[in-house]
Amino acid sequence: MTASNRVGVIGGIRIPFCRNNTAYADVGNFGMAVKTLGSLVERYGLHGQELGEVAFGAVIKHASDWNLAREAVLSSGLAPTTPGITTARACGTSLDNAILIANKIAVGQIEAGIAGGSDTTSDVPIVYSRSLQQRLLAVNRAKTLKDKLKTAVTGFSLGELKPSFPGVAEPRTGKSMGDHCEMMAREWRIPREAQDQLALESHRKAAAAYERGFFDDLVVPFRAVRRDNILRPDTTLEKLAALKPAFDKAGGTLTAGNSSALSDGAAAVLLASDDWAARRGLAVQAYLTHAQVAAVDFVHGEGLLMAPTIAVPRMLAAAGLTLQDFDFYEIHEAFAAQVLCTLRAWESADYCRDRLGLERPLGAIDPARINVNGSSLALGHPFAATGARIVAALAKLLEQKGAGRGLISICTAGGMGVTAILERP
């Protein structure tokens, strides 16, 4: 198969992102996915239409979510003959899904598809001991009530009731993402003040974007919520400075204010070939032209969230571009420190030479072009939804500008990075 079709981003939609255990506490991934996909179908007149693929993912999900994408498709208004695939690559899930759909369009396998993701940290799966699982299965198999009761109590111990909650630590290191980012912040000497300043700017930019109506057609109300409830337009450096360290309690610099909040939400984007869009009278906002993924060896000392520093230069080389050849940069704000470490690495001659194999550093980026409408620190970060949120927002930015180029950089758990380029000729 050879690439032949340009891949257009037609547009995207999301529900407001909400802090966990608030507005969407009882909704779950399926409910958020259906609302989001249904809104996208309505926006672009896709009722009853068969698309080539819907790639939709979630990071935190129940066993019943195994077929999340397909089940959401069946409730979305799309033709039931539309296939669905459920995916997960941590925080890069829905950007990866956009790449998956784009690749299928590029080689002519499909003409159009939807990429997205949904995540909840409110409705989390709680798993009990294997011995209790086996006991319950045995109770279910027992034929009579007497046998069921006997199976339930014979050899039972209270220890079987001890639950296991979703892990927040990397299995290979036992450290949380925040713990790893603290290590990165120390290595790259990122001060607390710089992290708080970046967080403040994220909230201010996001609030300003809402006020000028940028999100009006990107965010659809859900559960009586009209905008992200993580957003704090009235925050100040003084308020941020008063927060205690969240991970390294003794002397850390990462806090609840300069780290992305645990969030619930969903987002989706429609991608298509030029011909498919033209036949339906739909405009292309931007084209997804390049993408790259990478991973780092965080188990043996590399920074867990530094993989985008590897993926971006590989992508730039393939595209024949420099880091400065972009009008907009969307760098996912998992933590303010992570963004600042990434920027510092690209400016470091030693890092670019020794780790990236480059003769000279990638260089600095104009701060005025980074996350111009805020990012995850202000808007929230439902893990699998963030990539689609960014693609939709960046495509709209490029459409408004009329022409230009944007870079997307997302770090993920497991030491991986997912990156992409959107362009509008």
Secondary structure, DSSP 8 states (H G I E B T S, - for coil): -------EEEEEEE---EETTSTTTTTHHHHHHHHHHHHHHHHTT-TT---SEEEEE-SS--GGGGGHHHHHHHTTTS-TT--EEEE--GGGHHHHHHHHHHHHHHTTS-SEEEEEEEE-SSS---B--HHHHHHHHHHHH-SSHHHHHHHHHTT--GGGG--B----B-TTTS-BHHHHHHHHHHHTT--HHHHHHHHHHHHHHHHHHHHTTTTTTTB--BTTB-S-TT--TT--HHHHHTS-BSS-TTT---BSSSB---EEEEEEEEEE-HHHHHHTT----EEEEEEEEEE--GGGTS-TT-HHHHHHHHHHHHHT--TT--SEEEE--SBHHHHHHHHHHHH-HHHHHHTT--SS------GGGBSTT--HHHH---GGGHHHHHHHHHHHHHHHHSSEEEEEEEEETTTEEEEEEEEE-
